[in-house]
Amino acid sequence: MADDHHDDDRPDYDPEHVELPAKAPPLRSTAPQDDFTMGQVGEGASVALFGLLMTFGVALVLV
């Protein structure tokens, strides 16, 4: 069975001489950190309301 870890390509780890990456990773932006417009808030609320109406409306119709 072939070893896919490529241990020969990796340098030995030396905690005394840690080499930092040459380039910093790109900055990320996630949804809770972004600003929302009132239009986006209204659209999300209407989608949520439609989903609730479909979920409970179908259940009530079938009873």
C-alpha positions in Angstrom: 0.0 0.0 0.0 1.4 3.4 -1.0 2.2 6.0 1.6 0.4 9.2 0.6 1.7 11.4 3.4 4.9 12.5 1.5 7.0 12.4 4.6 10.2 12.8 2.5 8.9 16.2 1.3 8.4 17.6 4.8 11.2 19.1 6.8 11.7 17.8 10.4 9.8 19.9 13.0 12.0 21.8 15.3 10.1 23.8 18.0 13.2 25.9 18.7 13.3 27.3 15.1 9.8 27.7 13.9 9.6 29.3 10.5 6.5 31.5 10.0 4.7 31.5 6.6 6.0 34.1 4.2 2.5 35.4 3.5 -0.4 36.0 5.8 -3.6 34.2 5.1 -6.4 36.2 3.5 -8.9 38.0 5.8 -12.3 36.4 6.1 -15.6 38.1 6.6 -18.5 36.1 8.0 -22.2 36.9 8.0 -22.6 38.1 11.6 -19.9 40.7 11.0 -21.4 42.2 7.9 -23.8 45.1 7.8 -27.4 44.4 6.5 -29.7 46.8 4.7 -33.3 47.1 5.8 -34.3 45.6 2.4 -32.2 42.5 3.2 -33.8 42.3 6.7 -37.3 42.6 5.2 -36.6 39.9 2.6 -35.3 37.5 5.2 -38.3 38.2 7.4 -40.7 37.6 4.5 -39.0 34.3 3.6 -39.2 33.2 7.2 -42.9 34.2 7.4 -43.6 32.4 4.2 -41.9 29.3 5.5 -43.8 29.4 8.7 -47.1 29.8 6.9 -46.3 26.9 4.6 -45.3 24.7 7.5 -48.2 25.4 9.8 -50.7 26.2 7.1 -50.3 22.8 5.4 -50.5 21.1 8.8 -53.7 22.9 9.7 -55.3 22.2 6.2 -54.6 18.5 6.6 -56.1 18.2 10.0 
